[in-house]
Amino acid sequence: MKGSPLAPADSNWWRDAAIYQIYVRSFADGDGDGTGDLAGVRARLPYLVQLGVDAIWFTPWYLSPLADGGYDVADYRAIDPAFGTLAEAEKLIAEARELGIRTIIDVVPNHVSDQHAWFKAALAAGSGSPERELFHFRPGRGENGEIPPNDWTSEFGGTPWTRLDDGEWYLHLFASEQPDLNWAHPAVRREHEDVLRFWFERGVAGVRIDSAALLAKDPALPDFTAGRDPHPYIDLDELHDIYRSWRSIADEYDAIFVGEVWLPDTERFVRYLRPDELHTAFNFNFLACPWDPDLLRTAIDETVAEHEPVGAPATWVLCNHDVTRTVTRYGRESSGFDFAAKAFGTPTDTDLGTRRARAAALLSLALPGAVYLYQGEELGLPEVEIPRDRIQDPMHFRSGGTDPGRDGCRVPLPWTAGEPYAGFGSTAEPWLPQPESWASYAADLQGADPASMLTLYREALRLRRTEPGFGDGPMSWLEAAPGVLAFARTDGLVCAVNLAEEPAELPAHTRVLLTSGPLDDGRLPRDTAAWLRS
């Protein structure tokens, strides 16, 4: 029950949990310096209890220069001073657990910060040193070594190689401030296993693994050839041995893993979810899917089918700290998500997007498995187009300024309409600018409005927790009019979503549990969802 200590024997909580993602820098500012912090999170724990989530997932809170929003980690055993202290993190984990909320943290195993002690030692030690063996240092090609060691492309665009003054190059699949670790080195494996134990000992219930399919590299670091199998750095078989080792550690603490695994090959993807590897992985096909009935049904079917052979629950997510917010994306002519398609000035119908986002919330919360909710989605926040002179995301700069970056979904949350900076913090301007309209989305206003997005999420999460049929388990499609998605869960639970132009008849039912918008003379309007009891 929410608001009460957790039952220690509930080892399967993760199979149907509602998990809330916290991007600490933008959640709540406890000391008024313009940056969100752990004190702000602790003060808002009652809000999360009232919302009705089972766990909170923190994006990296470690010591970091913040070259990539904290995904450039300088020390895995220290909290960044901008956020607080290790003692505060320990207190937060314990306080949340007393309130019935578990904590999941982020681990970034592919790379570290260029300010990490290991990398600084590697730079100081020079070419051919043991310290450099922890990373991927290589001589360049060309007459004077002026050409990068291979032709790979960074995940952020451009070459993933940076040359040092001594002539050697180092690999970084992301920003140059994020050197890739050499996972063929036993010290790298030992260090990360020790880090896992460090946080599990402090009460962490789970770990989200960033870029989980990228760690291992072909030791030859060959040029990329289209169609090459295996890929030189994505989804290499060596990864599974790493995660089997990690799983044995997690099992000691009854902890869980969720992997960020972007793989189009279903058969390869599901290998990470075998019983001795990761517990769950993010479902990016559903996240990126356009608001289209056929495509959504296909994404749902494929997700359920690929998880079934290994007995792992699916995860459902509409948005995260990297992805255009749902209200904005669903209000665009092209409502899917693709990093390559992001552009400044894309027109959006916010009313349409909000209506669809409300329906999508009920759809995702009714599907079998666990669900992830990114902070601010429960407030219906739109994507913000950040002024160019305030953008901080390296994706923007590495694109030559054409990509608006990911800051638009990271704007600090509005809590209280009548306070400075919409209640995010009382003194300093937030690290990213809030639009003038931001206060209209404030949690205090929405909490008092029975028609608000926040009220919808609170009621949906309450029903999901208390009514039979939700969470992990089977689902079956029902016959429905074209453009309508309708499916049954157990105990007579039915979800129907109308993506057609005209209102649709509701499936047979005895009771309406919840709708994302008003019914039209008993029928389900366009872009509206309903939960029913048959």
C-alpha positions in Angstrom: 0.0 0.0 0.0 1.3 3.4 -0.8 2.5 5.6 2.1 3.6 2.6 4.1 6.9 0.7 4.4 7.6 -1.9 1.7 7.1 -5.6 2.3 10.6 -7.1 2.1 9.3 -10.3 0.5 7.8 -8.5 -2.5 10.7 -9.6 -4.8 8.6 -9.3 -8.0 7.6 -5.7 -7.6 9.4 -4.7 -10.7 7.2 -6.9 -13.0 4.3 -4.4 -12.9 5.8 -1.3 -11.2 5.0 2.3 -12.0 8.4 4.0 -12.0 8.9 7.7 -12.0 12.1 9.1 -13.7 13.8 12.0 -11.9 16.2 14.3 -13.7 17.6 15.8 -10.5 18.8 19.0 -12.1 15.3 20.0 -13.1 13.0 18.4 -10.5 13.0 20.7 -7.5 15.6 23.2 -6.2 15.9 22.9 -2.4 18.6 25.5 -1.8 17.5 28.2 -4.3 20.6 28.2 -6.4 18.8 27.5 -9.7 19.8 23.8 -9.9 17.6 20.9 -8.7 19.0 18.9 -5.8 18.4 16.0 -3.5 17.0 18.3 -0.8 14.3 19.3 -3.4 13.5 15.7 -4.1 13.2 14.9 -0.4 10.8 17.8 0.1 8.6 16.5 -2.8 8.4 12.8 -1.7 4.8 13.4 -0.4 3.9 14.5 -3.9 5.3 11.3 -5.3 3.4 9.3 -2.7 0.2 11.1 -3.7 0.9 10.5 -7.4 1.1 6.8 -6.6 4.4 5.6 -8.0 6.2 2.4 -6.9 9.8 3.5 -7.5 11.9 6.5 -8.6 14.7 6.3 -11.1 17.4 8.9 -10.9 19.4 9.9 -13.9 23.1 10.3 -12.8 23.6 12.2 -9.6 27.3 11.5 -9.4 30.3 13.9 -9.3 30.4 15.3 -12.9 31.6 18.3 -14.9 28.1 18.0 -16.6 29.5 18.0 -20.1 26.6 15.7 -21.0 24.0 16.3 -18.3 25.8 14.0 -15.8 26.4 11.1 -18.1 30.1 12.0 -17.9 30.8 10.5 -14.5 34.0 11.6 -12.6 33.3 9.5 -9.5 30.6 6.8 -9.0 30.9 6.9 -5.3 30.3 10.6 -4.8 27.3 12.8 -5.2 27.9 16.0 -7.2 28.0 18.9 -4.8 25.4 20.7 -6.9 22.9 18.0 -5.9 24.0 17.3 -2.3 26.1 14.7 -0.5 26.4 11.0 -0.2 24.8 11.2 3.2 21.8 13.0 1.7 21.5 10.3 -1.0 21.5 7.6 1.7 18.8 9.5 3.7 16.7 10.0 0.5 16.8 6.3 -0.3 15.8 5.4 3.2 13.0 8.0 3.5 11.6 7.0 0.1 11.6 3.3 1.1 9.7 4.1 4.4 7.1 5.8 2.2 6.8 2.7 0.0 8.9 4.0 -2.9 12.0 2.1 -4.1 15.1 3.8 -5.7 16.7 2.9 -9.0 19.9 4.6 -10.0 21.7 5.1 -13.3 25.1 3.5 -14.1 27.0 4.6 -17.2 29.4 1.7 -17.9 30.5 2.6 -21.5 32.5 5.6 -20.6 33.6 8.0 -17.8 34.3 11.7 -17.6 37.7 13.0 -18.9 38.0 14.3 -15.3 37.8 10.7 -13.9 40.9 9.8 -12.0 41.6 6.9 -14.3 41.6 9.1 -17.4 43.7 11.8 -15.9 46.2 9.2 -14.9 46.2 7.8 -18.5 46.9 11.2 -19.9 49.8 11.8 -17.5 51.3 8.3 -18.0 51.7 8.6 -21.7 51.7 6.3 -24.7 52.0 2.6 -24.1 51.4 2.9 -20.3 49.2 0.4 -18.3 47.0 3.3 -17.4 46.0 3.8 -21.1 45.1 0.2 -21.4 41.9 1.0 -19.4 40.7 3.0 -22.4 41.0 2.8 -26.2 44.1 4.8 -27.2 45.4 4.3 -30.7 47.9 5.9 -33.1 46.3 7.7 -36.0 46.5 6.8 -39.7 48.1 8.8 -42.5 51.7 9.9 -43.0 51.8 11.8 -39.7 49.0 10.1 -37.8 46.7 13.0 -38.5 43.7 10.7 -39.6 41.6 9.1 -36.9 42.2 5.4 -36.2 39.0 4.3 -37.9 35.9 5.7 -39.7 33.3 5.3 -36.9 30.8 8.1 -36.3 30.0 9.4 -32.8 26.5 8.9 -31.3 26.5 12.7 -31.1 27.8 13.2 -34.7 31.3 13.7 -36.1 34.3 11.5 -35.4 34.4 9.6 -32.0 38.2 10.2 -31.8 40.1 13.0 -30.2 43.9 13.5 -30.7 46.2 14.4 -27.9 49.3 16.5 -28.0 51.5 13.4 -27.9 49.9 12.3 -31.2 47.7 9.4 -29.9 43.9 9.4 -30.3 41.3 8.2 -27.8 37.8 6.8 -28.5 34.6 8.4 -27.3 31.4 7.2 -28.8 29.7 10.2 -27.3 31.2 13.6 -26.4 35.0 14.1 -26.3 34.7 14.6 -22.6 33.4 11.0 -22.3 36.3 8.6 -23.1 35.2 5.0 -23.6 36.4 2.3 -21.2 38.1 -0.9 -22.4 35.8 -3.6 -21.2 38.3 -6.3 -22.2 40.4 -5.1 -19.2 39.7 -7.0 -16.0 40.1 -3.9 -13.8 37.2 -2.2 -15.6 35.0 -5.2 -14.8 36.1 -5.3 -11.2 35.5 -1.6 -10.7 32.0 -1.7 -11.9 31.1 -4.8 -9.9 32.4 -2.9 -6.8 30.3 0.1 -7.7 27.2 -2.0 -7.9 27.9 -3.4 -4.5 28.6 0.1 -3.1 25.1 1.3 -4.1 23.2 -2.0 -3.3 24.7 -1.8 0.2 23.1 1.6 0.5 19.6 0.3 -0.2 19.3 0.9 -3.9 16.7 -1.5 -5.3 17.7 -1.4 -9.0 20.1 -0.1 -11.6 19.3 1.3 -15.0 22.2 0.6 -17.4 23.0 3.4 -19.9 23.9 2.4 -23.4 23.9 -1.2 -22.4 24.7 -2.6 -25.8 27.8 -0.5 -26.5 30.3 -1.6 -23.9 32.3 -4.3 -25.7 34.3 -3.4 -28.8 36.0 -5.5 -31.5 39.6 -5.3 -30.2 40.9 -4.5 -33.7 38.6 -1.4 -33.8 38.0 -2.0 -37.6 36.4 0.4 -40.0 32.6 0.2 -40.1 31.2 -1.8 -43.0 27.5 -1.6 -43.7 25.9 -5.0 -42.9 29.0 -6.2 -41.0 28.1 -9.0 -38.6 29.0 -8.6 -35.8 29.0 -4.8 -35.6 32.3 -3.6 -34.3 30.8 -2.0 -31.1 27.1 -2.7 -30.9 25.7 -5.9 -29.3 28.8 -8.0 -29.2 28.5 -11.4 -27.6 31.0 -10.5 -24.8 28.3 -8.3 -23.2 26.3 -11.3 -22.0 29.1 -12.6 -19.9 29.4 -9.1 -18.3 25.7 -9.0 -17.5 25.6 -12.6 -16.2 28.2 -11.5 -13.7 26.3 -8.5 -12.8 23.1 -10.5 -12.3 24.8 -12.7 -9.7 25.6 -9.6 -7.7 22.1 -8.2 -8.0 20.6 -11.5 -6.9 22.6 -11.3 -3.6 20.7 -8.0 -2.8 17.3 -8.9 -4.4 18.0 -5.9 -6.8 17.0 -5.5 -10.4 18.4 -4.2 -13.7 16.7 -2.3 -16.6 18.8 -1.9 -19.7 18.9 0.8 -22.3 19.1 -1.5 -25.2 18.4 0.1 -28.6 18.4 -2.9 -31.0 16.1 -3.4 -34.1 16.7 -7.2 -34.1 14.1 -8.8 -31.8 16.0 -12.0 -31.4 19.2 -10.2 -30.4 17.3 -7.8 -28.0 15.6 -10.6 -26.1 18.9 -12.3 -25.3 19.6 -9.6 -22.8 16.4 -10.6 -20.9 17.3 -14.3 -20.3 16.7 -15.3 -16.7 20.4 -15.0 -15.8 20.9 -11.5 -17.3 18.9 -8.3 -17.2 15.4 -8.2 -15.6 13.9 -5.7 -18.0 14.9 -3.4 -20.9 13.3 -0.2 -22.2 10.8 -0.6 -25.0 11.9 2.0 -27.5 9.7 0.8 -30.4 6.6 1.8 -28.4 8.2 5.1 -27.3 9.1 6.2 -30.9 5.8 4.9 -32.4 3.6 7.5 -34.2 0.0 8.1 -33.0 -1.4 5.6 -35.5 -3.7 2.6 -34.6 -2.0 0.0 -36.8 1.5 1.0 -35.9 0.7 1.1 -32.2 -0.9 -2.3 -32.3 2.0 -3.7 -34.1 4.4 -2.2 -31.6 2.4 -3.7 -28.7 2.1 -7.1 -30.3 5.8 -7.3 -31.1 6.8 -6.1 -27.6 4.6 -8.7 -25.9 5.7 -11.5 -28.3 9.4 -10.8 -27.9 9.2 -10.9 -24.1 7.1 -14.0 -23.8 9.8 -16.7 -24.6 12.0 -15.5 -21.7 9.2 -14.7 -19.3 10.3 -11.1 -18.8 7.7 -8.3 -18.4 7.5 -5.6 -21.0 8.2 -1.9 -20.1 6.1 0.9 -21.5 7.3 4.5 -21.7 6.1 7.6 -23.7 9.0 10.0 -23.0 12.3 10.4 -21.2 15.1 12.9 -20.7 16.3 12.4 -24.3 13.0 12.4 -26.1 10.6 15.2 -27.3 7.8 15.5 -24.7 4.6 13.6 -25.5 2.3 16.5 -25.7 4.4 18.2 -28.3 5.3 15.1 -30.3 1.7 13.9 -30.6 0.6 17.4 -31.7 2.8 17.3 -34.8 2.1 16.1 -38.3 4.8 13.5 -37.8 4.0 12.1 -34.3 6.8 9.5 -34.1 10.2 10.1 -32.7 13.6 10.1 -34.5 16.7 11.9 -33.3 17.6 12.6 -36.9 14.3 14.4 -37.6 14.6 16.9 -34.7 14.6 20.5 -36.0 13.9 24.0 -34.8 10.5 25.6 -35.5 8.5 22.4 -36.0 4.8 23.3 -35.8 2.7 21.8 -33.0 -1.0 21.7 -32.1 -0.7 21.6 -28.3 -4.4 21.0 -27.7 -4.4 18.0 -30.1 -1.2 16.7 -28.5 -2.6 17.1 -25.0 -5.7 15.1 -25.9 -3.6 12.4 -27.4 -1.2 12.4 -24.5 -4.0 11.9 -22.0 -5.3 8.9 -24.0 -1.8 7.5 -24.4 -1.4 7.7 -20.6 -4.3 5.3 -20.1 -3.2 3.1 -23.0 0.4 2.6 -21.5 -0.8 2.2 -18.0 -3.2 -0.6 -19.0 -0.7 -2.7 -21.0 0.9 -5.7 -19.3 4.2 -5.2 -17.5 5.9 -2.1 -15.9 5.5 1.5 -16.9 8.0 4.4 -16.7 6.8 8.0 -16.3 9.2 10.9 -17.0 8.9 13.8 -14.6 6.5 16.5 -15.9 4.5 14.1 -18.1 1.9 14.0 -15.3 1.7 17.8 -15.7 1.2 17.6 -19.4 4.3 19.7 -20.0 5.2 20.6 -23.6 8.6 20.6 -25.2 10.3 24.0 -24.9 12.3 25.5 -27.7 15.3 26.8 -25.8 16.9 30.1 -27.0 20.0 29.2 -28.9 22.2 31.2 -26.5 20.9 29.1 -23.5 21.2 25.6 -25.0 23.7 23.4 -23.1 23.2 20.0 -24.7 26.3 18.7 -26.6 24.1 17.2 -29.3 23.2 20.7 -30.4 26.8 21.9 -30.7 28.1 18.7 -32.4 25.4 19.0 -35.0 26.7 22.4 -36.0 23.7 24.1 -34.4 21.0 22.4 -36.6 19.8 20.0 -33.8 17.8 21.7 -31.1 19.2 19.2 -28.6 17.5 17.6 -25.6 17.3 20.5 -23.2 13.7 21.2 -24.3 12.4 18.3 -22.3 14.6 19.1 -19.3 13.2 22.5 -18.3 12.8 22.8 -14.5 9.3 21.7 -13.3 6.6 24.2 -12.2 5.4 23.5 -8.7 3.6 26.6 -7.4 1.9 29.1 -9.7 2.3 32.2 -7.4 6.0 31.8 -6.5 9.1 32.9 -8.3 10.1 30.5 -11.1 6.8 28.7 -10.7 8.1 27.3 -7.3 11.1 25.4 -8.7 13.4 27.5 -6.5 13.0 30.7 -4.6 16.1 32.7 -5.4 18.1 32.1 -8.5 16.9 31.8 -12.1 16.8 28.1 -13.1 19.7 26.6 -15.1 17.4 26.4 -18.1 14.8 29.2 -18.8 11.1 28.5 -18.1 8.6 29.9 -20.6 6.2 32.6 -19.5 3.3 30.2 -19.6 5.1 27.7 -17.3 3.2 28.7 -14.1 -0.1 27.6 -15.8 1.1 24.0 -15.6 2.0 24.2 -11.9 1.3 21.2 -9.7 -0.6 23.2 -7.1 -3.1 24.4 -9.8 -3.5 21.0 -11.4 -3.9 19.3 -8.0 -7.1 21.3 -7.4 -8.5 20.8 -10.9 -10.5 17.7 -11.4 -10.0 17.9 -15.2 -6.2 18.4 -15.1 -3.5 16.0 -16.4 -2.2 15.6 -12.9 -5.6 14.5 -11.6 -5.9 12.0 -14.5 -2.5 10.4 -13.7 -3.3 10.3 -9.9 -6.6 8.5 -10.5 -5.1 6.2 -13.2 -2.3 5.2 -10.9 -4.7 4.7 -8.0 -6.9 2.4 -10.1 -3.9 0.6 -11.5 -2.8 -0.2 -8.0 -6.2 -1.1 -6.5 -8.3 -2.6 -9.3 -7.7 -6.2 -10.4 -6.5 -6.9 -13.9 -3.7 -4.3 -14.3 0.0 -4.9 -14.3 1.8 -8.1 -15.4 -0.3 -10.7 -17.1 -2.0 -11.6 -20.3 -3.9 -9.4 -22.7 -6.2 -10.2 -25.7 -7.4 -7.9 -28.5 -11.2 -7.3 -28.8 -13.1 -6.8 -32.0 -13.4 -3.0 -32.6 -14.2 -0.5 -35.3 -11.4 0.6 -37.6 -9.1 3.0 -35.8 -10.0 1.7 -32.4 -7.7 -0.2 -30.2 -9.5 -2.4 -27.6 -8.1 -5.1 -25.5 -9.0 -7.1 -22.4 -7.0 -7.9 -19.4 -8.0 -10.3 -16.6 -10.9 -9.9 -14.3 -13.0 -8.2 -16.9 -10.8 -5.2 -17.3 -11.0 -3.5 -20.8 -9.1 -0.6 -22.3 -10.4 1.1 -25.5 -8.6 3.9 -27.3 -10.2 5.7 -30.3 -7.7 6.9 -32.9 -10.4 7.2 -35.6 -12.0 10.5 -36.8 -15.5 9.8 -35.5 -16.8 8.8 -32.0 -16.9 5.0 -31.5 -19.1 2.7 -29.5 -17.6 1.5 -26.3 -17.0 -2.3 -25.9 -19.6 -4.1 -23.8 -19.2 -3.1 -20.2 -21.0 -2.8 -16.8 -19.0 0.1 -15.5 -16.7 2.9 -16.7 -13.7 3.2 -14.5 -12.0 6.2 -16.1 -11.8 8.1 -19.3 -9.1 10.4 -20.6 -11.8 12.9 -21.7 -15.6 13.3 -21.6 -17.7 10.7 -23.5 -19.9 11.9 -26.4 -23.4 10.7 -25.6 -22.0 7.4 -24.3 -19.5 7.0 -27.1 -15.7 7.3 -27.2 -14.6 10.5 -28.9 -11.6 10.8 -31.2 -8.2 10.6 -29.4 -9.8 9.5 -26.2 -9.3 6.4 -24.0 -11.5 4.5 -21.5 -11.0 1.9 -18.9 -14.0 -0.3 -18.4 -15.2 -3.3 -16.4 -17.1 -5.8 -18.4 
